[in-house]
Amino acid sequence: MATIVVEVMLKPEILDPQGQAVAAALPRLGFTFAKAVRQGKCFEIEVDGTPSAEQLSDIERAAETLLSNPVIETYVVRVGA
């Protein structure tokens, strides 16, 4: 079994109020390491065996049409461990 990971993030030019809220809360909790925070989402898709080129192509299409909004988001598909 393999896991394919689809990471979806807002495009840099899109405002991210949730990321801004987290960035503002971190110093109040004593965490000073973050210059900025962007919020996104992650999908883990399990497939039997090693993913085929056709499966990866299908997942790319799903990422573009269902898992993300290509107007405001970008996505990356990768085979996880």
Phi and psi in degrees as a GROMACS rama.xvg file:
@    title "Ramachandran Plot"
@    xaxis  label "Phi"
@    yaxis  label "Psi"
@TYPE xy
-125.952  154.692  ALA-2
-113.777  128.63  THR-3
-107.045  130.126  ILE-4
-108.259  130.677  VAL-5
-115.096  114.958  VAL-6
-102.797  125.986  GLU-7
-117.625  130.036  VAL-8
-133.448  149.653  MET-9
-64.4903  144.791  LEU-10
-62.6797  150.242  LYS-11
-56.0758  -31.8725  PRO-12
-80.84  -5.04844  GLU-13
-91.141  130.362  ILE-14
-62.5513  143.946  LEU-15
-127.552  81.9447  ASP-16
-61.8237  -34.482  PRO-17
-67.3107  -42.8571  GLN-18
-62.0388  -40.2071  GLY-19
-64.3997  -38.9629  GLN-20
-64.1841  -41.8206  ALA-21
-65.5977  -43.537  VAL-22
-60.3024  -37.2076  ALA-23
-72.8015  -32.572  ALA-24
-76.9378  -31.4674  ALA-25
-55.3631  -50.9837  LEU-26
-62.9696  -32.5304  PRO-27
-64.3018  -25.1288  ARG-28
-95.4434  5.39661  LEU-29
93.5406  6.09694  GLY-30
-98.0126  118.27  PHE-31
-116.153  13.6851  THR-32
-81.0995  -19.9037  PHE-33
-94.5404  127.723  ALA-34
-83.7938  -38.2704  LYS-35
-155.714  159.861  ALA-36
-134.342  134.905  VAL-37
-120.167  136.656  ARG-38
-99.4607  142.861  GLN-39
-145.536  -164.189  GLY-40
-140.757  155.841  LYS-41
-133.632  132.189  CYS-42
-115.705  132.189  PHE-43
-110.954  120.666  GLU-44
-116.28  119.666  ILE-45
-93.0954  135.91  GLU-46
-130.706  154.758  VAL-47
-73.8453  137.611  ASP-48
65.6606  -162.103  GLY-49
-78.7285  132.756  THR-50
-64.4379  135.227  PRO-51
-84.7148  165.898  SER-52
-59.9912  -36.9288  ALA-53
-66.0257  -42.4862  GLU-54
-62.6036  -44.389  GLN-55
-62.9285  -38.6911  LEU-56
-63.7802  -42.8829  SER-57
-62.5429  -41.4419  ASP-58
-66.8982  -38.2326  ILE-59
-57.8169  -45.4449  GLU-60
-64.0866  -41.205  ARG-61
-64.0118  -39.5933  ALA-62
-62.811  -38.5969  ALA-63
-76.1373  -32.9735  GLU-64
-102.052  -24.7269  THR-65
-122.165  -45.7232  LEU-66
-81.2969  -20.2251  LEU-67
-135.305  164.691  SER-68
-109.65  100.476  ASN-69
-62.7165  -12.8432  PRO-70
-70.7496  -38.1145  VAL-71
-121.303  -6.29762  ILE-72
-127.951  154.538  GLU-73
-114.651  162.179  THR-74
-143.971  156.844  TYR-75
-131.276  132.723  VAL-76
-109.449  129.031  VAL-77
-144.499  152.954  ARG-78
-84.8032  121.552  VAL-79
-87.3901  -176.581  GLY-80
